[in-house]
Every structure is written in structure tokens, then in C-alpha cells.
Amino acid sequence: MKTLTTALLLHFSLFFIHNFAEAKPQPNVLFISVDDMNDWVGCLGSDRVPTPNIDSLAQRGLLFTNAHAPSPKCAPSRAAILTGKRASTTGLYSNSHWWRPAYPEIVTLPHYFKNNGYYVAGGGKVHHHTDGFNPPDQWDEYSPLIRDQDLVVGYFKNRGEDRRYFTEAMPRHPNNSLDWGAMEVDDLEMGDGETVRWATDFLSREHEKPFFLAVGLFQPHLPFYAPKKYFDQLPLDQVEVPINLPGDLDDIPPGGQKMAASRREDLRMIEEYDNLQHTVQSYLASIAHADTLVGILMGAFDNSVYRDNTVIVFWSDHGYAFGEKDHLAKDTLWERSTHVPFIVVAPGVTTPKSRSSRPVDLTCLYPTLTQLCGLPLPRGLDGVDITPLLRDPNLYWDKPAIIDFLHGNTAIRTEDWRYIRYDEDRAGEELYNLSEDPNEWRNLIQESPDSASPFRRWLPSSYAKEVPTKGAYIFDLETYTWKAK
């Protein structure tokens, strides 16, 4: 009997040792975000500006060609991505809404990884960049913790220089960040360069735990400043301005017209001074600079010991318009404001050089990353786990991308269609067949109202009440606490 017991113990010991040896360590996560980058990148078919490094990153794994921001505004989009909950669920609809005082119980994506044994580090703009959006308890390390426009214009502040480019020729409010210009600096001298330098140093070090590394680039967000060499690569006479079709808003309901008008004063000012081409050039130069920084980061990653066991995601918080539908910036539910680059590289899961046209919105990041890293799936998330699409990009997929903006306004994006419903008047709807009308110039809702029925079922059943704005609180930056006024 003793001999049998010993033999059984030896057998099971060898079994567990064998399986432990074969078990793969938990993967690391490299979480790369860019700000306000629309779909003008090469891998999504644009030839406006070369983006070789983003295109190369897409070749490593799966590129989603129909990915959308959960909201066309910085703070609500990032809040939805990092909490896995839509704005219609939380009431976090605008840049004036802090998430922590409204939902102290929410565990964000980085915090969840920290709670589950990961070393969690971040730099640059991951949450919204102004004070109060990035509580330090989510992170083991955050560097450089740069706030506000320092991410871009710290170059000027460090040298005591004034920020002035077109502002000398164009009147505007002093707090308006709509500005641009070429700077005589190297790639790593601006704020985003500091963030990438910090991240490359992180990747050069040994880490005892698996890590979640978030690298947030501010570009190509306003102000559109970039090293001069990128302007030189984009001759002004070769820069194309998007088409603003006359009468395009005639078939748009009041809710959509109101959104389109939100930055029209800036657009008219730019047009009056014949500067729209300069604005587009500067935005493209900012994309090119961001692309170079992605290349520097990926070069450091490739030279690290982590390249074979790291999940990489690359995403933008929303898009940007330059006159399409007589609109400047984001803040609408049309394609140019919501369509974004989204790339996932997951060793052993994704296939290099693969593409998927299935519609997804970026609330998928929270559940998907937890599943890729073998963590329990948190309850109560709105986001959908897309690991089935990572394994089979052409899998049948009946779920749309859902995009909220402000209270009561939602877009539903399927493979070929976009449906929009506005709250301002319940009859305010838009419907586009993007396979035939990629510019969204023909609203089909009056011609074919019944065609919208399959999309209406995806609308939120209700919209959360808007949470209190920043003005309702006294915020202490030192203790990172809020007190109701």
C-alpha cells in the first residue's frame, strides 16, 4: 500500500510540474492611445499623410476597419473606455464631468489590473488630461504626470517663449486652443516625446510582475504643433481640404444641426482668413509626429525582453472633422467624428496582417483585455468581449458599435449602416447606407423610415441623468479628494 501511495504521489507531482512548466506566464499589456486622431492613416486607406509606423503596427496583428469611439468627446469617451460603461449608463456626458466623485466605487481598467497582481504604470494622456480625471491610486507608477496643455506646449513654457502663430493674424478668445505651427525641435523635445522617453526606459527595465503599461500621446490634439520637418514633408499646395457639400445639412434634424454648429464660429474664422488648408496641414503634421513617436516606442519594445509575451492595443479616443457637414472638430455623431484606428496584437490569438470589418466600439477594451490576460470578467460592464473576433476576424457578428453623445443622442453603426437618433425632438433621426454613401450626404430616413427599425432596438432603454459638473465640487489636488459645495 505504501508503495502504491508513493507511486501515485510521484505521478501527480510529475503531472503538476509538467503542466506548470508548460503554463505560460500572464501576458503584459502595452496600451497605446492617441488623441483626436481620425481615420486619416494609411492602414485605413488614407493617403493624406504617411503613417508607416502605425501601418507596421497594424501588420503585426488585427486591424479593425470599422472601429468607433464610444463618444465623440475626450472625457466621456475615455471614461467609457476605461470604465467599460457607456455615457448613457453613467451620465458622464461631457468634459465637465469628473467620474470619481460621481462613482467612487468604479474600478477602472488600470485599477482592475493593479488589483489583480499587475504592475500598472502610465504616462501622458490616458484619462482626460485636466486635473481631477486621473486619481493616482489607479497606478503603481505614473510619469511624467503632466497636466493640461503642458503635454504639447511645455516646450514654450520651458523657454519663456510666447505661443503665437496664426493668432497674430486671426482674432480669437485667449483660452481657445485652436492654434498651430511648425517648431524647430526634435521628435522627443515636446511633451509626447517626454512620455515616450519615459516609456522606453520602462521597457528597458526588468519587472518582477506582469505589467500594464499605458502610453498616452496628446497628439494630434489641438494645438496642432509639430516639428518643422513634418510640415516640410506636406507642401501646402498638396494638402487637400475635405468637401463641404452645399446644402448638406438640409435633410438633417435640429439635433444634428445643433451639433454641427458647435464650433462653427472657429470654422468661419478660419475660412475668412483662408486658413483651412493650413489647419489641415498642421493636423496632418501632428499625425506624422505621433506616428514617429509610435515607431520609437515600438523600436524600444522590439529590443526588450517583453516582445513575445505582450498584448498591444492602439486606439484613438475619437475622430475629427475639418469642414465636412459644415463642422469643425468632433462633437457630432457622424462618421468623421467617431471612426478611429484600432489595432490589437495578441500573441497566439491574433494573426499578423489580419483585418476585420465587423463594427466595434472601444468599450470592448476593458472586457477583452481581462480575457486575454486570464483575469475574471468584471460584472456590470457594457463593453463586449471581442476575443472571438480576434481569433476569427470574419466571424458572424450581429452586434453594432454604439456611440453616445450628450444626453439622449446615440448613433448605431453596423457593417454598412449608420443610424442616429436625437433627443431634442424624438422624431429627429438620420439613416445612411455607408456602402453607397460614405460621405453621409443622403439621409434616407424620410425615404425609408421602416429601414431604421432593426437599429432602433440597440438604442439605450434609458439615459442616466447627467452627473454634477465640476462646479459642484471643491477639488483638492494634493489629496485628490472632492468636497461638494
N, C-alpha and C positions, 0 to 999 in steps of 0.2 A: 504493500500500500504506500509506504514511504517513497519507494522508487517511482511509482506512478505519479504521486503528487509532485515529486521533484521534476519529473519529465514534463508534466503539464505546466508547471511554473516556468520552466525553461522555454517551452514552446510559446507561451503567451508573452514572455519577456522579449523573445526574439521578434514576435509579431509586432509588438508596440514599438520596439527600437527601429524595425524596418520601416514602419509607417511614419514614425516621427522623422526619420532621415529623409523620407520622400516628401513629407509635407513642406509646402512652400511657405516662406515667411510672408506675413501680410505685406501687400504692396504699399509703396509710398504713393503720395499724390502730389503732382505738380499742377497747381490751379492758377492758370494764367488768364487774366482779364484785361480788356481794353475798354476805353470809354468813348461812347458815341460813334463807334466805328460801324458804318453801314455796310452794305454788301459790295462795295467797290474794291474787291480783292480778286486777284487773278483766279484763284481756285473756284470762285463762284461765277466766273465767266466775264469779269470786267477787265477791260484793257486801259482804264483811265490812268493807272499808276502801277508800276511793277511792285509786286509783293512776293519776292522769291522765297523768303523765309517762312511766311505763313503758308504759302503754297507747299513748301517742302514739308512742313509740319503736317499738313493735310495728307500728304503721301504716306506718312507713317502709319496712319490708321483710318478712321472713318470720318468723312466729311458729311455733315447734314446740310443738304442744299435747300431745305425748307424749314429752317430753324428760326424761332421768333422770340423776342423779348417778352416777358410776362407783363410788362408795362412800358410805354414809350417815354419814360421819365426816370432819371437816375436813381433817386432814393427809393421810390416804390418798386422799381424793377429789381434793384439789388436786395431790398428787403424780401421780396418774393423768392428770389433765387436762394438767398442764404437762410431763410426760414422754411422754405418748401411750401409756403402758404400764399395764396393769391391775395391781391389787394381787396377783392370782393369779400374775402373771408376775414381779413384783419382790419380793414378800414384805414390802412396805410396808403393813402392815395397820392400824396404829394411830397415834395422836398421839405415841407414844413412839418412833417410828421416824424417824430422820433419813435422808434419801435420799442425801446427798452422800458420807458415809463408806462407805456400802454400795455405791454405784455412782458412783465418781469419774469414770467415763468417760461417763456420761449427759450429753447436751446437751439442756437444757430448751428449751421453746418460745421464750422470750425470748432465750436464748443463741443459739439457731439463727438467729433473725432478726439478731442482732448479728453473728454470723459471716458472714452473707450481705449485709452492707452497710447494714443499717438502723441508725438511731439509736434505741436502746432505753431507754426511761425508764419508771419505775414509782413508784407511791406507795400507801401504805396497806397493806391486807392482800391480797396476791396469792398468794404461798405461805402456808403456815401461819405464824401471826404470832409464835411464840415463837422465842428465839434458836436459831440453827443451821439454820433451814429456808430461808434466803434468802441464799445466797452472793452477795457483791457483784459477782463477776466476770461475772455474767449481764447486768449493766446498765451502760449508759453514765452513767446518772443515776438516783438513787433518792431521792425526797424527798416527804414527810418520812419518814425511816426510824424509824418509831415501833414499838416492840415491846410485846408483852404487852397488858394492858388499857388502856394509855395511849390507845389508839385511841378508847376510849369515855370513860374516867374521868379523863383528863388534866385535864379541867375542875376536878375536885375537888382534884387534887394541886397544880395551879397556884394555887389559892386557899386551900390549907391546910385544906380542909373535910373532915369525915368523910363516908364513904359510909354513909348509913343511911336506909333507907326501911322496907320491911316487916321488916327484920332486927331492929328494936326489938320487934316483936310475935311473930316466929317464930324459934325457935332453929335454928341451922344451923352447920355447920363453917365457920370463918372463911375457908377457901380455896375455898369453894363460891361460884361467881359467879352463882348463881341469885338475882337481885335485880332490882328495877325501881323506876321512879319518874319523876315529871314534874319537869323542871328549868326554871328561869327563865332560859333562854338563847335566843339567836338561832340560826338554822339553821347558820351557819358557825362557831359558837363551839366545837363539840365536835370530837373528833379527826377524824371523817369530813369535817367542814367544812374543816379544815385541808388534808386531802388534795384535796378538790375545788377549794379556792382555788389550791393549787399547780398542779393540772391545768389550770385555766382560764388561769393565767398561761402555762403551757407552750403552750397553743393560740393564745395571742396573739402568740407569737414566730415569727420566720421560722426555718426549719430547712433546711439545705443538703441533707440526706439525707432519704429517706422515713423515717418514724418508726413505731415500735411503742410505743404509749402505754398502759400498764396502770394502771387506776384501781381500786383495791380498797377497797370500803366494808366496814366492820366490821359495820354494822347489817344486819339486825335481830338479830344475835347477842347472847347474854347478856353483861352485864346489860342488861335492857330499859330503858334510859334514853333519853328523848327530850324535846324542848322541850314545855313545858306546853300550848301551843296544840293539839297533836295529841291530847292526852288530852281537851281540851275538845271536840274535834270527834267524840269517840267516847264518848257518855254511857254510863256503866256499865250502866244498865238496858237498853240496846240491844245490848250485847255478847253474842253467842251463844257458848256453850261447846259444843265438839264432843260428839257422842254416844258414850258408852262403854257399849256394849251388854252387859248382864249375860250372863255365860256365853260371851262371845265367844271366849275362849281355850280352851274345852273341846275343840275339834277341832284344836288347834294342837300340833304335836310338841314334845318337850322343848327342841330347839334354839331354836324360836321363842319359847317361854315364857321361856326364859333371857334372850333379848334384850329381851323386853317388860318384864322385871323389873329391868333395869339401872339405871333411875332412879326406881324405884317409891317409894323412901323419900322423895324430894323430892315426888313426886306426892301421897303420903299426907299429908305435912306441909302442903302447900298446901290439900288438901281439908279437913284437920282445922281449919284456920284460916279456911275458907270464902274462899279467895283465888284460886281457879282463874279466876274471871271477871276479877279484877284482872290476873292474869298474862296472859291472852289480850288484854285491853285494852292492856297495855303493849307486848306484841309487835306488835299492830296499829299502835300509835303509832310504834313503831320502823320498821315498814314504811313508814308515811306519811312519816316524816322522810327515810328513804332515797330514797323517790320524789321528794321535793322536791329533794334533792341531785342526783339524776339529771337533773331538769329544769334546774337551774342549770348543770350540766356541758354539757347539750345546747344550752342557750342560748348558751354561750360557743363551742361547736363551730359552731353555725349562723352566728355572727358572724365566724368565722375564714375564712381562705382555703382551708381544707382540706375543706370540707363536700362538695365534689363528687368527691373522689378519696380517700375513706377508707372502709375496711371497718369496720363497727361490729359488735361482738358483745356481748351482755348475757347473763350467766349467774349462777346461784347454785350453791354447792358441794354443797348437799343441802337436804332439807326439814326439817320439824319437826312433832312431834305434841303435842297437848295433851289427853291422856286417851283418845284412840282406842286401842282394844285394851288399855286399862288401862296406857298407856305415856306417858311424858313425854320430850320431846326427840327425838333422832334415833336412830341405833344399831339400827335394825331394817331388814328387807328388804321392808317393806310400802310401799304407795303414798305415804302421807303423808311418809315419810322420804326418798323418792327422787325424787318428781315435782317438777320445778323449772321456773321460767320460763327460756326460752332463745330469744333473738332474734338474727337475722343480717340485717344491712343491707349489701348488696354492690352498689355502683353498676354498672349494666349487666348484672347477673346476677340478683339478686332482684327480684321485682315488689312494689311497695307494696301493703299491705293483704292480703298472702297468708298462708295458714295451711297447715300440714301436720300430719296426724295420724300420720305414719309414726314408729315408735319409733326414737329415737336416744339414745345416751349420750354424755357430754361428752368422752370420749376422742377424739371426732371433731374437736375443735377444732384439734389440732396438724396433722394432715394436711390438713384443709380450708383453714386459713389459709395454709399454704405454697402450696397450689394456687391460691388466689385471688390470691396475690401473685407468682405466676410463679417460685417457688423450687423447687429439686429436692425431690422427695419423699424424706424420710429413710427408710432401711431399718429394719426391725425394730419398727415401731410396731404396736400392737394396734388403735389407733383407725382408724375407717373414714372415708374421704373422702366427704363428703355434698354435694359441689358438684352432682352430678346432681339432688338434691332441691332445691337452691337454685334451679335453673333450672326444674324441674318438680315442684312440691310434691306432686302426686298420682301421681308415677311409681311403678310397681310396685316394691315394696321387701320383700325377704324376710328382711332382717337384723333381729334384735331388739336391744333395749337389754340390756346385760349389766352386772349390778351385783354386786360382791364386797363381803363384809364379814367381817372376821376370816378365819382360815384355814379353807378348806373350805366356806364358805357362799356361795351365789350365787343371785341372782334373775334370771330371764329374762322380759323384758317385751315382748310383741308388741303389735299394734294393739288386741287385745281381751282378751288373757290375761296373767296373771302366774303364773309357776311358780317355786317356791322349793325348793331342796334344802339341807339342813343336814348338816354333817359329824358332829355329835355322835352321831347314830345314822343310819346310811346309809339307813334306811327313813324318815327324817324328811323329809316333803315336804308342800308346800301347792300348791293349784291353784285359781285364781279366774277366773271369767268376768266381767271388769270391765264389759262392756257390759250385763250384767244385775245385777251385784252390785258397784257402785262402791265400797262401803264394805268390801269383802273380809270379809263376815260368814259366808260359807258356803264352807268348804274342801271342794272336790269330789274330792280325791284318793282317798278311800275309795269314793265312789260310782262314779268313772270313772277308775281308775288308768291305763288304756291311753291316755287322752286326753293324758297328760303326755309320751308318747313323742316327739312332734315337738320338744318343748322341751329334753329331756334331751341331745339331740345338740349343743346350744350350750354345755353346761357345759364349763368348763376341763378339759382332759385330765389335768392335774395342777396342784397348787398349790405355788408356791415356798415354801421354808422361810422362816419368819419371820426377818427380819434382826435383828441385835443391837439392843437397846434403847439409849436414851440413857445408861443407867447403865454401859454397857460402854466408854464413852469419856470422856476428858478433853477438853473443848471450850474453845478459846481464842477469845474473841470478837474480840479486837483483830486477830489474824492470820487469823481464820476458818479454823482448822485443827482437826483431831481427832487424838487420840492414843489408841490402845487401852490400856485399863488393864492 
